[in-house]
Each structure stands twice: as C-alpha cells, then as structure tokens.
Amino acid sequence: MRLRSFTAKSLPEAMRRVREVLGPDAIILSSQPAEDGHGVRVTAALEDSPLEPLTHGRDPDSASGGGVSLDEISEALAYHRVPPALFDRLVGAAAALAAKNDALALGGALDGEFTFAAPPETPTLRPILLIGPPGAGKTMLAKRLSSILPPLSLQEALETTKIHSVAGKLSKNGNLMTKRPYRSPHHTISDVALVGGGGDPKPGEISLANNGVLFLDELPEFKRSVLEVMRQPMEERRVTISRAKVSLEFPANFMLIASMNPCPCGYYNHPDKECVCGPGVVQRYLNKISGPLLDRIDLHVEVTPVSFDQIADNRKNETSEAIRNRVVAARDLQIKRFTDHKSIYSNAMMPSAMVRDICKINNAGRTLLKTAMEKLGLSARAYDRILKVSRTIADLANCEQILNEHLAEAIQYRSLDRENWAEA
C-alpha cells in the first residue's frame, strides 16, 4: 500500500496529481488546507502495493540498518495527517512487529510481514432478530451494538471509504472513515435503494453498511420483495448489479440487526399487559417474514421490558470497552482456528462436515440438544446453527470446550424455530 501527500493551489489540481502518481484507483484519505494557508493538501493511498517510504523527502536508505524506527514511522504518519484512530493502530502494529524483530528491517517501507491486524477477509457478522414489546429497548440496543464490535482495520477502513465515496456519501472533509457504518433505512425503502442499482448503478444500503451494522426496525412492515432481495447478499456477502452495458459488484458484508413486535398490538407474551390480537393473528404477523430469510438469522433474542428497580439500580455494569475486548479476543481465536482453511474465517462460515469436528459436545450436551429438538419442536435447520453459536459463546468465555451452559444459551436463541411459539 502506498501513502502519499500532495499540495496544490486547488483541489482539482491536487486530485490530478493524485491520479498521475497513484493512478485512478487511489483512495483519498483526507483533504485539508495547506500548512502555509495557500492551496490544499490531499493525502491518498493505493491498495495492493507496498506502502512506500513515509519519510516526506528523506532518503529511505538513510535509516540505520535499512529499516525505519518507530519514531520515524510516527513522525511520518503525523506529517501525512493520518486520522488519530488509524494513527494509533498503525503505530501499535509497528510496535508489535518491532518487539519480534528489533531490526525492524522494513527497507524504509511498511510492508513485508507488517500487518494492520486484519485477517485475509473480514469474518462474518452474525445476523440478529430482536423481538419485544414497544419501549423494551430494541432500537437502543441496535444503536449501541457498533460500540462493542472490533475496530476497523486499515483494509476495512479503505474499503468502507471507497464505497461511500462512490455513493457520494463522504463527509465534507473527505477523511478516511475510521468508525463502522451504521445504516437504518425506513421500512418504505425500495428494493433498489436497499441492494443498489438504478440507471447509473450506485451502492445500496446493504453496501453502505459493509463492515458495519444494517438496522431494519419493524421488520414485518418492510415489503416482502424488499426483504427477499437480501437473501443472496447475506449468504455471499456481495451483490452484483447487472445492466445491459455494465455489471458491477459491490461488497455487502454487513451485520443485520432486525427488530419487530411479537404481534400487531405489540404485547404478545408481555409479562404485565394483555395481548388483544385475535386467534391466528400472531402467526399471520410472523409469516410476513419468510422461512428462508428467518433461516439466515442466527440469533432470535426476546427483549423483555425493564422494571423500575432495574432502571434505578446504581450497580456498575460491564462497559462497552470490556465487552469489545472479549469480542476481539474471540475473533482472534476463530481466525487462528481456521488458519489452514482459506475460505473460512469464523464459526459462522463452517460447513456442516466441519461442525461435527470442531463443535464437539459431550453425552450430556447431546442429550440436552436432543431433548430441545423434541420438546421445543425445533426444526432440523436449527441443529447446525445451535452448535455454531454455542462454539462462539464458548470462545467469548475463553473456554476450549463447549459446556452444557453454552449449549443451553444457544438453544434459547432459536425462539422462532419453535413450532408452537405463536401459541405459547
């Protein structure tokens, strides 16, 4: 990856120099006034190539031993005005490498074994369906979720910035995006606006949410055709827009967070309020979400109302930062687990044959799962997903084996697979 800064009298002139030096695929990281107050300073990067010397004019070979010190890296990144969040990650990664190799013989470049703490491909983010009455906190949970996701790697940041740049959604300063996107379209959205397209094809909401969260509030209120077009992108993590003259492919590795009331009145299964929906109404309401789409949602979470005592409780809860650290540690475990499998980076991506080898349970767990399948009326399609989720729960607990409590927690996340859920 190459990183360069260009100073010119105007933004168009700076952009022209970017294209001349780095080519048409360069990504604009930032655009700011020049240091002397005259003109503009643009920092750009080019993917899929070594990051050239960040020494702003100094001969890279002048570094001792042919390498670059951490101080020189920090100075160069500061000179290029790299955003603070990305600056910390780059210097941190360089420090980690320096601990392994004191010479830090990078030949004046940040390449070779230097990485940005990113796997070869972003692990799949599990879809979640939140079910609960009005005011239970479903929307609040969805908005807070991005705070516990792992921070964007450089590869993810560049990809996310590129998508928003193509869609014309970048902020006025045009800096590199360092936070995971959060998109929450209204339920009146069209299928083209959701997946992308148009006469001049542009990325849709699922691509703008790439590497981030796509929140669909009141899921049954979305048109059936709009929801069905998500099925293939959720499976393949990309969407292809084909027209007579052009065919474009946009990434769509998003985390789907959907929320819904359990019934039209909203109070089915409420601990205090009575549901006023007639016979069969609840099931017809749930049937607005097709089985194939529901099958792709791994976690069905029933959100219950919070009591006054819980709201007024002054006890300190686990912070988002602490939860994020556990999530990052669990993701690192999964990346290490699938090192020898090129196309698999997370538990969610395991095929059925691999599930049997990696998600092993003891006899007591096997009995528990069998009882759940029979007593709760769980469908056969839930079997593999329960084992995958239980493996992830064990990873979050930093446990090598899947315990019975991990399995029991995974079972209760398949609420809507119960054949009698709407009659409970």
N, C-alpha and C positions, 0 to 999 in steps of 0.2 A: 504494500500500500504506500502510495506517495502522498506527501502532505506539503503543500506549497502556499505561500502568501504572495499576493500581487497588489501593488499600489499603482493607481492610475488617477487621471483627472476626473473620470466619470465612471459610473457603474458599467455602462455598456462597453467601455474600453477595457475595464478590468476583466469583464466576462470574456471578451475577445481574446485577451492574453491567456486566460484560463484554458480556453478551447485550443489555442495554438500549442500550448506547452503540455497540457494533460490530456487533451483530446475531448471528444463530445460526451464521453461517459463520466466526466468528472462530477463530483458532488460538492456543492457549495456548502461549507460548514458555517461560515459567518461572513457578515458584511458590515464594516464599521468605518467611521471617519478615519482618515489617515492621521498619523501622530502629529504632523505639522499643521493639521487643521485644514489642509487643502487636498481635495480629492477624496478617494475612497480606498479602503484596504479590504481585500477579499481573500479569505482562506479557503482552499479547496483541497479535496482528496480524490485519489483514483484507486479504486479497488483492484484486486487480483494482480498486484505487483508489489515488490518490496517497498517499504517506506523509506524513501531516500533521506539523506542526512538532514537532520533538523538543526543545522548549525548556522543558519542565516548568513551565508557568505564565507564562513570559516572552512578551511580545507579539512575535510573529514579525516584524511590520513594523518593529520597533526595530532590526533588523540593518541594518548600513550597506549602502546601495545596494539594499535589499530582498532581500539574499541572506543566506547563512549561512556563517560562516567554518569552516575545518577544526577549529579549536579548539572552536567551539560544537558542531559535529557530534560530536566525540569526547566532550565533556562530557555531551551529551545521551544518547549511547549508553551511556556509563558509568553515568549515572543510571538508565537503564532496565535495567541489569544484563544487557545482551546478552552471550551466551557469548563467550569470548575469540576463538575461531576465526572466528566470524561478525563480531565487532567489527573484527578486523584487515582482513577482506575489505571491509567497508563503508567504513572509513576509507580503505583503499587505493583503492577505486573513486572515492571523492570526491576524493582527491588527484589521480588521473589526470584527472578532469574539470576540476579547478582548474588543472592545467597547460595545458589547452586554452582555458580561459575564466577569466581572472583574477578577473572579477567574481563568478563562481560564483552568478549570479543565479537561484537556485532558489526565490525567493519564500518563503523560510522553510520549504521542503519539499524532501525528497529525491525529486524526480520529474523530469519533463521528459526531458532526454537522459541523465540519470543511470541507469546500469545496474549490475547486480550480476555482471558478467562472465558472463552466461548467454546462450546462444543462444535463439532463439524456442522451440526444442524441443530436448530432450536428444538428442544424437547416439546412434545405435545402438551398443551394446557387442557386440563380436563373440563368438559362442559358441566355446568351445574344448573339445576332447576330448583328455585326457591318457592315453596308452596306455603301460604299462610294467609290469615285474615288481614283486612286493611289496618294499617298502623302498626303492624308487628315488627317492622324494621327491615323489610326485604330490600328496598331501594338503598337504604343506608349501608347495609352490608355489601351490596354490589359496588357502591362507590368507594368503600374502604378497601376493597379487595386488592386493588393495584398496589396498595402500600405494603403488602406482605409478599408480593411477587419479587423474584430476583431482579436486581438492577439490569438495565440494558447493557449488553456487551457492545463493543465497538461495531462488530459486524451487524448486530441488530439495529443499532442506532443509525448506521448509514443506510440500511435497507428501509427503515421506517421513514427517515428523512427523504429518501428518494421518492417513495410512494406519495407522501404529502406534497412534495414539490411538483410531481406530475399532475396531481389533482388541484394544484393551486391553493393548497390549504396551509402553507407555511406561514408562520407569524411574520410581522413586518421586518424584524431584524434578520430573519432568514437563517438563524443559527441552527446548529446540529441539534436534533431532538434527543434529549437525554432521559426523558421520562416515558414510561409505557403509555401508549394512547388509550383513551377511554372514550368509547362511542356509545351513544344512547339514542338511536333513532325513534321517532314517534311511530305508533302502530299503523298509521295511514301510509307508511312508506311503500313505494312500488318495488317490484322485483328488480327492475333495472337499477334503481337507486341503491338497493341493498347489495347486489352482487357486482354491479358495474355494467357499463355498456354505453349506449347512446350512439348517435351518428358519428361523433368523434369519440371513440371509446375512452372512458375515464374510469379510474378505480371506484368501486362502490364502498359501502360502509364496512363490509367484511374485510376488504383490503386495507382500508384506513385504520381498522382495528388490528392489523397484523402486528404480532408480537405484544399485543395488549388485550384489552377487555372489550367485548361487544355485549352491551346490556340491552336485552329486549324485555321491557316492562309490560305486564299484562299480555303474556304470550298468546292466549287464546283469541285476543282481539285482532291479531295480525291476520291478514288474508291468508287462506290456505296455500295459495300459489306462491306467496312470498316466502312462507316458511319452508315449502318443499324445495325451493331452489338452493337452500343452504345445505342440503343433504350431501351432495357430492363434494363441495368445498370443505365441509367438516371432515370428510374422510380423507381427501387427497391433500388438504392444506394449500390448495391453489385453485384459481378459477381461470378458465380460458374463455375469452370473448372473441367470437368469430364473426367477421363481416365479409362481404363479397370481396373487398380489396385488401383486408388486413385481418390478422389473427394475433391477438395479444394475450399474454399470460401474466396475471397478477398474483402475488403471494397472498395467502389467506390463512395464516397460522394464528388464529385468534382464540381467545378463551371466551366461550359463550356462557354468559350468565343470564338466565331467563327467570322471570318471576311471574306468578299467577295466583289468583284467589282460588280456593278449592271448589268454589261454586259461584253462580251468578250473584247471589246475595252476599257472599264472602265469608259466611260464618259456619260452614260445614265443619264438623269436628271441633268447634270452638269450645273451650272449657267452661265459659260462662254464658255466652249468647246462643240463642236457638236459631238453627237454620230454617228458613221459611220456604225453601225450594221444594217443589212437588216431586212425586215419585219419578225416577228416571231422569230428572233434570241434571243432576250432578254428573251422571255418566255421559249424557249428551254433551255437557260442557267440556268434559275431559277429552271426548272424542274429537274435539276441534284440533287436537294435536295428534298427528298420525303416528302409528306404531313405529314405522321406520325412523322417524325423527326422534321419537322418545327413546328408541333403542340406542341412539348415538349419544344420549345424555347419560353420563356415568353416575352422577350423584343427584338423588332426589332428596332435598333437605326440607323437612317440615319445620317452618318457623312459627313458634308459639308466642303469644303475647307476653310481654314482660310485666310482672307485677310491680306494684308501688314499692314494696320492700326491696326488690332487686334494683329498681331505679335509684332509690335513696341510699343504697348501700355504699359506704365510703371505702370499702376494701379495694386495694390496688389490684388491677387485673394485669395480665400479661401484655406487654407493649407490642406494637406492630413490628418494631425493630427486632425484638426477641423472636417473634414468630417468623419473620423473614429469614433470620439466621438459621432456623430449623429447616425452612423450605430450601434454602440454598444448600445446606448440608445434605438433605435428602436427594436433591437433584444431582449433586456431585456423586453420591453413592450409585445412582442409576446410570450415570454416564460411565463410571468405572465398571459397573456390572456388565454393560453391553459394549465394552471396548472392542471385542472381537466380532461384533455384528455391525456391518457397515450401515445398514438401513434402519437400525433400531437404536434409539437414544433414551427411551423412557419406558416405564412399565406399561403405559397405555398402548404402546406400539407392538407389544408382544403378540405373535400369532398363537393359536390355540396349542400347538405342539410344544412351544416353549413354555407356556403357562404351566404345564404339567411338571416340567423340570425345575423351574425357578420358584413357583408358588406352591411349595410342598407344605402340607398340613398333617398334623398327627391324627391318630384314630379318633380322639375326642373331637377334634375340629371337623373331621369328616362326618361324624355323627351329627354334629351341630348343623352343618350345612345341609345334610340330607333331611333333617327334621324341618329346617326352614323352608326347603323346597316343597316339602309335602304339606306342612301345616299352614304356611302362609300363602300357598298357591303361587309361588314364584315361577315365572316362565323359564324355559330351558336357556333362553338367550342371556339370562342374568347370571348364569353359573361362572363363565369366564370373567365377567366384569367384577363380580364379587371377589374373586381370587386376586385380580389385578389391583383393585382398590385396597384390599387387605394387605397386599405386599407394600403398597405406598404408605399406608398407615404405619406399618412396621418400620419403614425407612424413616418416617418422621419421628418415630420414637427411638431411632438408632438401635433397632433390635434386629439381630441377624435372622431369627426365626419368626414365622407368622404364629402368633399366640392366639388362643381362643378369643380373647377380648378384641383383638384386631379383626378377626373374622366376624364376630358379632356386630361390631360397629359397621363393617362394610355391608352386612346383610340389611341393616336398618336404613341404609342409603338407597335401597331399591323399592321405595314405598309404592310407586305407581305400577310396579310389576305385580303387585298383589291382585289376584283376580277379584277379590271382594273388597277392594279399597273403598270404592264409592258406596258400598252398602254397610261399611263398618259403623 
